[in-house]
């Protein structure tokens, strides 16, 4: 069956995790996404701790939520990579970049990394 444009853009499953897979790349992709999702959760916690200590803006809460949701998408990606997930991750990443720019510009103008 030939995939349609709708299938390719929205519903197609590109990869799925098989626990019994002998492919080392499949296992590496799975565990990398689990690690990456955990890292995004750590960033979320770091932003929340900074917010709790300095209480500068509610914008940091949205920044933490964006990190949290990006971590959730990585946990999903560890098991299934689907077209809709790629779109959600892309939108979430754009939101993260916009929020990062705003937080650094408005709240921490002297900082470049954190």
C-alpha positions as CSV (number, residue, x, y, z in Angstrom):
1,X,0.0,0.0,0.0
2,X,1.4,3.4,-1.0
3,X,1.2,5.9,1.9
4,X,-0.8,9.0,1.3
5,X,0.3,12.6,2.0
6,X,-2.0,12.7,5.1
7,X,-0.5,9.5,6.4
8,X,3.1,10.7,5.8
9,X,2.4,14.1,7.4
10,X,0.2,13.1,10.3
11,X,-0.3,9.4,11.1
12,X,2.7,7.4,9.8
13,X,4.7,5.4,12.4
14,X,8.4,5.7,11.3
15,X,9.9,3.7,14.0
16,X,8.8,1.6,17.0
17,X,10.7,0.1,19.8
18,X,10.9,-3.7,19.9
19,X,12.4,-4.9,23.2
20,X,13.7,-8.1,21.4
21,X,15.3,-6.1,18.6
22,X,18.8,-7.3,17.8
23,X,19.6,-3.9,16.1
24,X,22.0,-2.0,18.3
25,X,20.9,1.3,16.7
26,X,17.3,0.6,17.8
27,X,18.4,0.0,21.4
28,X,20.7,3.1,21.4
29,X,17.9,5.3,20.0
30,X,15.5,4.0,22.6
31,X,17.8,4.6,25.6
32,X,19.1,8.0,24.2
33,X,15.5,9.2,24.1
34,X,14.9,8.0,27.7
35,X,18.1,9.9,28.7
36,X,17.1,13.0,26.8
37,X,13.6,13.0,28.3
38,X,15.2,12.8,31.8
39,X,17.5,15.7,30.9
40,X,14.6,17.9,29.8
41,X,12.9,17.1,33.2
42,X,16.1,18.2,35.0
43,X,16.0,21.5,33.0
44,X,12.4,21.9,34.1
45,X,13.3,21.5,37.7
46,X,16.2,23.9,37.4
47,X,14.0,26.6,36.0
48,X,11.4,26.0,38.7
49,X,14.1,26.2,41.4
50,X,15.4,29.5,39.9
51,X,11.8,30.7,39.7
52,X,11.2,29.8,43.3
53,X,14.4,31.5,44.5
54,X,14.1,34.7,42.5
55,X,10.3,35.0,41.7
56,X,10.9,37.3,38.8
57,X,8.1,36.3,36.3
58,X,5.4,33.8,35.5
59,X,7.1,33.5,32.2
60,X,9.5,31.1,33.8
61,X,6.6,28.8,34.7
62,X,5.7,28.6,31.0
63,X,9.4,28.0,30.3
64,X,9.4,25.1,32.8
65,X,6.2,23.7,31.3
66,X,7.8,23.8,27.8
67,X,10.8,21.8,29.1
68,X,8.4,19.3,30.8
69,X,6.3,18.7,27.7
70,X,9.4,18.4,25.5
71,X,10.6,15.7,28.0
72,X,7.3,13.9,27.7
73,X,7.6,13.9,23.9
74,X,11.0,12.2,24.2
75,X,9.6,9.5,26.4
76,X,7.0,8.9,23.8
77,X,9.6,8.9,21.1
78,X,11.6,6.3,23.0
79,X,8.8,3.8,22.0
80,X,7.2,5.3,18.8
81,X,8.3,7.8,16.3
82,X,5.3,9.1,14.4
83,X,4.6,12.0,12.1
84,X,2.3,13.9,14.5
85,X,5.0,13.6,17.2
86,X,7.5,15.2,15.0
87,X,5.1,18.2,14.5
88,X,4.4,18.4,18.2
89,X,8.2,18.3,19.0
90,X,8.8,21.0,16.4
91,X,6.2,23.3,17.8
92,X,7.4,22.7,21.3
93,X,11.0,23.4,20.3
94,X,10.0,26.7,18.7
95,X,8.1,27.6,21.9
96,X,11.2,26.7,23.9
97,X,13.4,29.0,21.8
98,X,11.0,31.9,22.0
99,X,10.6,31.5,25.7
100,X,14.3,31.2,26.2
101,X,14.9,34.4,24.2
102,X,12.2,36.3,26.2
103,X,13.4,35.0,29.6
104,X,17.0,35.9,28.9
105,X,16.2,39.2,27.4
106,X,13.6,40.4,30.0
107,X,14.8,38.8,33.2
108,X,18.5,38.0,32.8
109,X,19.9,40.4,30.3
110,X,23.5,39.8,31.4
111,X,23.2,36.0,31.0
112,X,23.8,34.0,27.9
113,X,23.6,30.4,28.9
114,X,21.2,30.0,31.9
